[in-house]
Amino acid sequence: MNPKFAAAIAILILTVVALPANSAIAGDETRLSVFADCHCSDPVGLAFCSDFKTKVQASTAYRLVEKPDAYGIGVHFWCVDLFDGLPGVDKKLVGTMSAVSVAFTIYAADRLPGEVYEDSSVFRVGKGATDEMSQKVLSAVGQLSTANKSVFENIRATPKAAAPAPTPMVIQ
């Protein structure tokens, strides 16, 4: 076999194999980033936060990010066991319900001054309701996404301003 012909076939095969990976990455860019920040030390809060992250990952509209990236919605959870340490409360109740505080923000690196507060809520989650409550929080993310749609479209459409070039300093 001619070496040039073999090389051409190898390049063609690599191109075809690489296309699905690139298109998946490109398609991922259309999904809005969600930064889920969990500060939960109790078992119910941990399960609730894990359920929320799983729902974001499975969503076709959002992608879970480890840290705020270009732009998106921040979801910040703080959870504590509702019954742990309360005097007169039966110890059997410990680990059955979590008090959850959530704060929602929007962010756009280099375009907003950090994360901008959008909304917050405090609620209780029982160990049998983590799936349902995490779905309700994901629905709230959808409402915030819709409310800020024009902001996100403007960020996406407007090219990032180039950083000013440093002024050369002459040292004498």
C-alpha positions in Angstrom: 0.0 0.0 0.0 1.2 3.5 -0.9 2.4 5.3 2.4 0.7 8.5 1.3 -2.5 6.8 0.7 -2.3 5.0 4.1 -1.6 8.4 5.8 -4.6 10.0 4.0 -6.9 7.1 5.2 -5.6 7.4 8.8 -6.3 11.2 8.8 -9.8 10.6 7.4 -10.5 8.0 10.1 -9.1 10.3 12.9 -11.3 13.1 11.6 -14.5 11.0 11.6 -13.7 9.6 15.1 -13.0 13.1 16.5 -16.2 14.7 15.1 -18.6 13.2 17.6 -16.5 14.4 20.5 -16.2 17.9 19.1 -20.0 18.2 18.3 -20.8 17.0 21.8 -18.6 19.7 23.3 -20.1 22.3 20.9 -23.6 21.2 21.9 -22.7 21.5 25.5 -22.0 25.2 25.0 -25.7 25.9 24.4 -26.7 24.6 27.8 -26.7 27.2 30.6 -24.1 26.6 33.3 -25.3 25.9 36.8 -22.8 26.1 39.7 -24.1 24.1 42.6 -22.3 25.0 45.8 -23.2 22.6 48.7 -22.4 23.2 52.4 -24.4 20.3 53.9 -23.1 18.3 56.8 -26.2 16.2 57.6 -27.2 13.0 55.7 -30.5 14.4 54.4 -28.9 17.7 53.2 -26.1 15.7 51.5 -28.7 13.5 49.7 -30.7 16.5 48.7 -27.7 18.3 47.2 -26.6 15.1 45.5 -30.1 14.7 44.0 -30.0 18.3 42.8 -26.6 17.9 41.1 -27.8 14.6 39.4 -30.8 16.4 38.0 -28.7 19.2 36.6 -26.3 16.7 35.0 -29.3 14.9 33.4 -30.9 18.1 32.2 -30.9 19.0 28.5 -31.1 22.7 29.4 -28.3 23.0 32.0 -24.8 21.7 32.6 -23.2 21.3 36.0 -20.0 23.2 36.5 -17.4 22.8 39.3 -16.8 26.6 39.5 -18.5 29.6 38.0 -17.4 29.8 34.4 -18.3 32.3 31.6 -21.9 32.9 32.7 -24.7 31.0 34.4 -26.7 30.6 37.6 -25.2 29.9 41.0 -27.2 27.8 43.5 -25.7 27.9 47.0 -27.0 25.4 49.6 -26.5 25.4 53.4 -28.0 22.5 55.2 -28.2 21.5 58.9 -30.0 18.7 60.7 -33.3 20.1 62.0 -33.3 18.1 65.2 -29.6 17.6 66.1 -28.7 19.2 69.3 -32.2 20.4 70.3 -33.0 19.8 73.9 -36.0 17.6 74.6 -36.1 16.2 71.1 -36.2 12.5 70.7 -32.8 11.3 69.2 -34.8 9.1 66.8 -35.6 12.2 64.8 -32.0 13.1 64.2 -31.1 12.4 60.6 -34.7 12.5 59.4 -35.0 16.2 58.3 -32.8 19.0 57.1 -33.2 22.7 57.2 -32.0 24.1 53.8 -31.1 27.6 52.9 -30.6 28.3 49.2 -29.4 31.5 47.5 -29.6 31.9 43.8 -27.2 34.2 41.9 -26.3 34.9 38.3 -22.7 35.4 37.3 -20.8 36.4 34.2 -17.0 36.3 34.6 -15.4 39.6 33.5 -18.9 41.2 32.9 -20.5 41.4 36.3 -18.9 42.4 39.6 -18.9 38.8 41.0 -22.1 36.9 41.6 -25.3 39.0 41.6 -28.0 38.0 44.1 -31.3 36.9 42.5 -33.4 35.2 45.2 -33.3 33.0 48.3 -35.4 30.6 50.3 -35.4 28.5 53.4 -37.3 25.2 53.6 -37.3 21.8 55.3 -36.5 18.5 53.5 -37.4 15.2 54.9 -35.3 12.2 54.0 -38.1 10.8 51.8 -38.6 14.0 49.9 -35.1 14.9 48.7 -35.9 13.9 45.1 -39.1 16.0 45.0 -37.5 19.0 46.6 -34.5 18.9 44.3 -36.8 18.9 41.3 -38.6 22.0 42.7 -35.3 23.8 43.1 -34.4 22.9 39.5 -37.7 24.3 38.4 -36.8 27.6 40.3 -33.5 27.6 38.3 -35.7 27.4 35.2 -37.8 30.4 36.3 -34.6 32.4 36.9 -33.2 31.4 33.6 -36.3 32.6 31.9 -36.4 35.8 33.8 -32.8 36.5 32.9 -33.0 35.2 29.3 -32.2 38.6 27.7 -29.3 39.1 30.1 -27.7 35.8 29.1 -28.4 36.3 25.4 -26.7 39.7 25.6 -23.7 38.2 27.3 -23.5 35.4 24.7 -23.9 37.8 21.8 -21.6 40.6 22.9 -17.9 39.9 22.3 -15.8 40.2 25.4 -13.8 43.5 25.4 -10.1 43.0 24.9 -7.9 43.9 27.8 -6.1 47.1 27.3 -2.5 46.7 26.2 0.0 47.7 28.9 1.7 51.0 28.5 5.4 50.5 28.0 7.5 52.1 30.7 10.9 53.4 29.8 13.3 52.9 32.6 16.2 55.3 32.7 
